[in-house]
């Protein structure tokens, strides 16, 4: 007989797969099934927050993210997403605090570093943005063949974001190289 934990894990895997496919309705259904069994499942709350933001319910997303962060404060992705949503709400001081909290957790995941770079850039913290983007580009460059990679369009966005931030820090030559790499 299947335990609650196994059921939760199955729903979580299914939610992540649905998220990768962009099927937010399925993600939501799986997250609701998880939360029905376990109200302390931080990632289910996080995924619900991402869905809320995608649907334009940014304030609701922030409330849900706060729940996820309270349950799992050591996950940089949650803090980075919080920063992103707070920027959208023009709550810049709180966004900066969330981004700095994420950075203190030493994130290595490319999407998290890209999100942090974007948050810092929107807040005028371009040197910090460049640092995040450079770390992401370095991680991307060091990946070995056969390892799961972000989509090419995502990589182009990363190089474009780095180039834009480099322009703000006065590093035009390097910015131009990254713009070319984005193309």
Residue pairs with C-beta under 8 A, 6 or more apart in sequence:
4 37
4 38
7 33
7 37
8 34
8 37
8 38
8 41
11 30
11 31
11 33
11 34
12 30
12 34
12 41
12 43
12 44
14 26
14 30
15 26
15 27
15 30
15 31
15 34
15 44
15 47
18 24
18 26
18 27
18 30
19 27
19 47
19 50
24 51
24 54
24 55
27 47
27 51
28 47
28 48
28 51
30 44
31 44
31 45
31 47
31 48
31 51
34 41
34 44
35 41
35 44
35 45
35 48
38 44
40 71
41 71
42 67
42 68
42 69
42 71
42 72
42 75
42 78
43 68
43 72
45 64
45 65
45 67
45 68
45 71
46 64
46 65
46 68
46 75
46 77
46 78
46 81
48 64
49 61
49 62
49 64
49 65
49 68
49 81
49 85
50 61
50 81
52 58
52 60
52 61
52 64
53 61
53 81
53 84
53 85
53 88
58 85
58 88
58 89
59 89
61 85
62 82
62 85
62 86
62 89
65 78
65 81
65 82
65 85
66 82
68 75
68 78
69 75
69 78
69 79
69 82
72 78
74 105
75 105
76 102
76 103
76 105
76 106
76 107
76 109
76 112
76 116
77 102
77 107
77 109
77 111
77 112
77 115
78 102
79 98
79 99
79 101
79 102
79 105
80 98
80 99
80 102
80 107
80 112
80 115
80 116
80 119
81 115
82 95
82 98
82 102
83 95
83 96
83 98
83 99
83 102
83 115
83 116
83 119
84 95
84 115
84 118
84 119
86 92
86 94
86 95
86 98
87 95
87 119
87 122
87 123
92 123
95 119
95 122
95 123
96 119
96 123
96 125
98 119
99 116
99 119
99 120
99 123
99 125
99 128
102 112
102 116
103 116
103 128
103 132
107 113
107 116
108 139
110 136
110 139
110 140
110 150
110 154
110 158
111 150
111 154
113 132
113 133
113 135
113 136
113 139
114 132
114 133
114 136
114 154
114 157
114 158
114 161
116 129
116 132
117 129
117 130
117 132
117 133
117 136
117 161
117 162
117 165
118 129
118 161
119 129
120 126
120 128
120 129
120 132
121 129
121 161
121 164
121 165
121 168
126 165
126 168
126 169
127 169
129 161
129 165
129 168
130 162
130 165
130 166
130 169
130 171
133 158
133 161
133 162
133 165
134 162
136 158
136 162
137 158
137 159
137 162
137 178
140 149
140 150
140 155
140 158
143 149
149 155
150 158
156 182
156 183
157 182
158 182
159 178
159 179
159 181
159 182
160 178
160 179
160 182
162 175
162 178
163 174
163 175
163 176
163 177
163 178
163 179
163 182
164 175
166 172
166 174
166 175
166 178
167 175
